Amino acid sequence: MSVKAVLFDLDDTLLWDDRSVAEAFRDTCRMAAEAEGVNEAELEAAVRREARALYETYETYGFTQMIGINPFEALWGKFERGDHPMFRKLQQLAPEYRVSAWTNGLASLGIDNPELGRRLAESFPAQRRNLKYVYEETFSVLDELKGSYKLLLLTNGSPDLQQEKLDGMPDLIPYFDSIVISGNFGEGKPSSKLFEHALEQIGISANEGIMVGDKLTTDILGANRIGMTSVWINRHGAVRNDEIIPTYEIRSLSEIPSLLLKL
């Protein structure tokens, strides 16, 4: 097999999104601890729980599942772009959703303070936007691959939120020959149609590329469905079952150049 291109997922593959979200929760929950003496960890768990529960009640839920927008992205996303009418509904729902998630989280711990809930709902997006992380090996690996392979970024999510993440790390953008955001296409990973669309953007067939990503149910499953080599980056030693089997498993992006030499 002659590999001509490497497709990368964005969140928690190149960008360390989990860290950004965790630190935004930490900083915002600290405000509540100072105001009401609430336990920070308990509040974070409560808000995550309440946010998920509320998120699933909206008519937009099925669409967000398909596109790949999680409840915590909706705690800070604006959803101002995207042609699908569901983005307009998300745009309308988001402000109330954010306030309700934080207010309900407080209430579940016995704190009736809607004004504090509103302040926390305003603080979390600001905190999240200030927290931008890439993995330490991201740029060195991209430097090594650029010029030898076509590089494509294939990310699930809303157009404005994913673009905002990229704009917050502008040095990342020039590495890619094409950037495909599921919200612009209308379907998210693991959609075979989305993967085929991505391949068309860089003019390769499925057996000429590899997909690198951290999520078995989106990145790996989608690549497997179209017969593309799949590379699961498993940084935290997660144990998988045999329902979705990656072609290769790695612990760091730094393993990719040597893997490509074997292929």
Secondary structure, DSSP 4 states (H G I P E B T S, - for coil): ----EEEE--BTTTB-HHHHHHHHHHHHHHHHHHHH---HHHHHHHHHHHHHHHHTTSTTHHHHHHHT--TTTTTT------SSHHHHHHHHHHHHHHHHHHHHHHHHTT---HHHHHHHHHHHHHHHHH---B-TTHHHHHHHHBTTBEEEEEE-S-HHHHHHHHHTSGGGGGG-SEEEEHHHHT--TT-HHHHHHHHHHHT--GGGEEEEES-IIIIIHHHHHTT-EEEEE-TT-PPP-SSS--SEEESSGGGHHHHHHH-
